[in-house]
Amino acid sequence: MTTITNFAAGSYNTLRSTQNLLNLKSQLEGLTTQLATGRTAETYGGLGAGRTTSLSAHAALAALDGYDSAIGTATTRVNLTAASLQQVTTLTSTLRSSLSNSLVNNSNATASSQLARNNLGAVIDALNQSVAGQYLFSGRATDVQPVQDVGTILNGDAGKGLDGLAKLVSEQKAADLGSGNGRLSIGTPATGATSFSLGEESAASDPTGRTRANFGFTIPSTPTATSAAFTITQTGTSVPPNVTLDHAPAEGQSFRVTVNQPDGSQKTLDLTVRSGAAASAADSFPVTTDGAAASLALKNLVAPGTVAGVQSGNPPALVATFSGGAPASYQIGLSAQPSEGDSLTVTLGMHDGTTTTVTLAARKTVSAGDTGVFQIGADAAETARNLSAALGTAVTTAASATLSASSTARASADFFNGTTKAGQEPRRILTDGSGNPYYAQSPQGRTVIWYQGDADSADARATTTVRIGAGNDLSIGAAANETAIRTALAGIAAMAVEGIADPTGSTGKTRFNALADRSASLLQTATTGSPGLNDITGEFSLASSALSNATAYNKATRTTLDGAVDKVENATTEEVAAKLLAVQTRLQASYQITATLSKLTLANYLG
C-alpha cells in the first residue's frame, strides 16, 4: 500500500530556497579552494569538457619528456662520434701530407714508418671511444670493444696462435716475388741465337693459372722498342683460368669472391644466395641447381671481370677448381745491332691495378752499377745475351721495390677486409704440392680479426636509432669497419708494418717511394672517396643539426601544450577572486532574505 505524504502549501519554495543556498555555499567552497590552490579542479571530472584537452596535453608532454631525454643522450653520442671521426680524418690527412712531402724531399723512411705507427694507435683509440659503457663504433654490439690494439694488429697474438698483419705481408711478398723476379719467365738466348723469351709464369709451372691469377707481375701489353733493330713477337696470349664450383650454395648461404677486373686490380664481393625480389640486390647470388649452373652464374655475375678466388665458411664449404689458364709471352730479339740510345720498354702490371715500366737503353760502354742500360756486344747474339741479362736484373729490381710495395698494400687491404663472419677472415696463402702459392678457400682460424664489433649490419648508421619526435627516428650508429675507415686503417698500417715485415728492405728509396705513393692513395681515397671520411663526418654533422632542430621544435611544442593545460587546469587569481566576491554577495543576500522571511508572521504582515 502506497502512502502519499502531505504537501503543505509553500513547502516547494522553501525546499528550493534551501537548495539554492546549498548550491551557493558549494560554489563558495569551490572558489575558495581554487583561490588557495590555483587549480580549476582537484579531479579530471571537475574540469568538465576541458578534461579531454588536459589528458591529451599531458600525454603529449610526457612523450616530449621522453624525446628530450633521448635527444640529450643522443647529442652526447653524436658529438663524441663526430669528434672521433674528426680525429681519424686529421690523422689520416697528416700522414698523407707527410708522405707527399717525403716523396718530394726524399725524407727518412724510418721516421715516416714511426709516424704511421703513432697515427695508427691514435686512430684505434678514437675508434674505441665509448660513452656510458657503450662503444660508439661497434654497430649493434655496443658492449664489445671494436678494434684490437696496435700490437695485436701488427704482430698477432702468439698466445692464441694468431698471426698479425706483418706475417700476412711477409707471405704476400714471398708469393708475389717468387724467385725474386715477380714470377716472370725470362729466357737466355741459346748459343749464337739473337732472341729470348719473356713471359708470365709458364703453364708448365702453373698449369691451372690459379697462381698467375693472383700473384706476381703480369705483362698487360706488348713491349715496345724505339728501333727496328728489335724484334718483338707475341707467342702467347693471356687467358684467365676457368673456375668451376663443386656444388651450388643453398639459399641464405654466403661466400666471398675475389674478382680480377679489366684494369688489372682486384675487388672483393660478399655474396648471399637469395631468391625472389631480394635476388636483385647488389650483393645477391641467384639460387642455382648444381655446380655447373652456379659456376656459369658466377662467371656472368663478375663479367667483364674474372674470378680469381672463392672463400667460404661451412656451409656452404665451396671448392673452386681452376683450369685452362694461359700466360702472355713474347719472343724478343735483335735483327741487327742497335744503335746507342735505342731502347726497349716492358710494362709490368700488378694485381692492385698499377703498372711500372722497365726501360733499357743500348750503350757501347756500361760501368758497374749502371741501371736501365745494356751493352752493345761484338755481335747481335752477344748483345741479345746482354739485353736478356739486363732485363732480368731490371725486373728483379722492380720486383724488390715496386712489386714489394704493392704486396704490402694488398696484404694490408686484405687484412682490414677481414671480419668475424664465417668465411670472411683475411685471405691466407697456402702452397700446393709443386710449391705454387694460392689463397685458401676455407677459414684457417690463425689470423687476428682486427674488428670485433657487429659485422652483420649492412648499414652502420641504422645500428643505433633514436626517436626525437612523434614518428621522427634519427639513425646515429657507426662501425669501425665502414669502408672509408677500413681504407684509412689499411693505408696507415701499410706504412707502419713495412719495417716489421721486411726490416732490411723497407728503407730502400725506391721501395719506400712506391709504398708511400700507394699508402697516400689509400688515404686520399679514405678521405675524399664516396663514401669517405668527409661524408661520414658530414652525416653526423647533419645528425647534430637534426637534434638541435628537434630540441627547438619540442621546446615550442611544450610551450604550446603548457599554455593549453594552464588554460584548462589553472585558475586565474583575479578571476576567481571576482567570482568569489560575487558568490559571497549573493550568499549574504540570500541569508538576509531567508532570515527576514523566517521572522515573518501574519501579525507582522497585517501590521
Order of alpha helices (4+ residues) and beta strands (2+ residues): alpha-alpha-alpha-beta-beta-alpha-alpha-beta-beta-beta-beta-beta-beta-beta-beta-alpha-beta-beta-beta-beta-beta-beta-alpha-alpha-beta-beta-beta-beta-alpha-alpha-alpha-alpha-alpha
